[in-house]
């Protein structure tokens, strides 16, 4: 009767029984006596029954409580979860038998955990603030660790078996790849059949042995094209090995005066094989766009990883592609109402010269061409060119601002990005977005991971000295009846070539001299080019001040860091980096300065023995093997220097 609800029911039943008994006595004494007796008997039976039920319930609860408590004790001792209790001094007070087996027969109670097992002590300390179970490694095992700090309890569930299953699943993910022999056609075109067969067999044997060593499937699908299937566990080994197969084939074929290089694109991390194949092809295209002789590894939605690319791209001896691109460009121009040409932000002479060259090609094809230029923060050489263009009203009138270009552009317009392939550094990102599906790229820098999504035509040749060289070659395939390139345009393009080659000392091939010779033949003025390249006194002094702050890293790397609160022109920083290469023993130079836009700029140069492009790419930039740069946001100049030093150490 301790239960309130049962008491209410009992009282109600008792009242009803009394009322019924009273009514029975009123009707008949005998009936009342019988009813009264039945009520008394029923109450008695109910009492004993309820008492028995209560006793049975108490016994059941007591038995259940005992079993639960016994189960808790047994599970604590026998269940496959390690349990350890520590005191405030990190001494072991108790461990269950399951965890004791990991310590063998060693007596551990009462001892400090760090003296028993330093590794386990470190794991527990590192995760002591975690409120949820975390996965950790201890010895050769994997555990799920939970720490209850209030009672100093540590729980360790051994999940090694499941971790191995999960790792095996990751290790056996499919990797699809494509291998391309970069310069197979160029090398074999002058060889006889026997030599071609020998070099082909050599490449096949080398790649087959390489595939067999790493348990990959390799299939030759063309003279210069192979297909690869592998597992991600193999990919990890290849990356640890830095794809030495590239170096081996390049070095051994070079000894035979037949230098062949490979480009490889690998994709993984997706169950859709069709998507993997597409990503692998894109990765191969990216490797080729960066000059070849390298590997690009990338997941569909991941960050690309680059290996190789330590050599300068080999110059192509023929101009077949230049002719094809020139004809394709003419076809595109015939299908458009007007053309917009723009270079990168803070344009240099190569960028402006290329724009002027394309404007002339458009004029030759009877099309209106606009050069999009931001007149703020122009380099001194570009400013002198703009002053000289005042004598050419037709050309000057074709140079428009970003705002004007957005007003003039239509759905039938064509956009040409020159001297860059990253939309983020274009003169106008708004114009790029507006004409994203009607644009082409002409560039001589190695292609980076950031690239336009839907270009109509791409002409990227990393072997070329400059974009002006690429565009100069196109003039040979234009109509002879149209007005030829004039003096100022030819001079601007020649200046772009001279500056990018450091007066024909870097990245210069036979086609570079052919292009320069053509420009001279159509009126390029070398004296005017020298006038454009002159620097004023302030810039001269500022450059020498930067050089005076040089620091040497291992005698092969020179680093200049500008003053903290002083803004430097990016051209001056580049010139300082160039000048440092003249120091004996210096293979690479880096100049770190504060820019006008508040960012920290890094200009990098090398003599070809070091790859500064890879260093700059890790810091978010790009460029050439011997000429690269980057800009860092929201960092101090000292932080930028430290990050640069760290990347240099990792790549050395």
Protein Blocks (a to p, Z undefined) as FASTA:
>chain_A
ZZmklmmmmmmmmmmmmmmmmmmmmmpmklmmmmmmmmmmmmmmmmmmmmmmmmmmmmmm
mmmmmmmmmmmmmmmmmmccdcddddfkopafbdcfklmmmnojadfehpafklmommlm
mmmmmmmmpmbdcdddehjbccdddddfknopacdddfklmmmmmmmmmmmpccdddddd
fklmmmmmmpcfklmmmmmmmmmmmmmmmmmmnopacddfbfkbccddddfklmmmmmmn
oommlmmmmmmmmmnopaccddddddehiablmlmmmmmmmmmmmmmmnngjiacdddfk
lccddeejibccdddfbfklmmmmmmmmmmmmmmpfbdcddddehiafklmmmmmmmmmm
mmmnopacdddddfehiafklmmmmmmmmmmmklmmmpccfklmmmmpcfkbccddehia
bfklgfblmlmmmmmmmccdddfbdcdfbdcfblfbdcddfkbmbfklmmmmmmmmmcfk
bccddfklmmmmmmmmmmmnonoigopafklmmmmmmmmmnopafklmmmmmpccfklmm
mmmmmmmmpccehhlaccddddfklccdfklmmmmmmmmmmpghiabdcdddddfkopac
dddddehlacfklmmmmnopacdfklccdddehiafklmmmmmmmmmmmmZZ
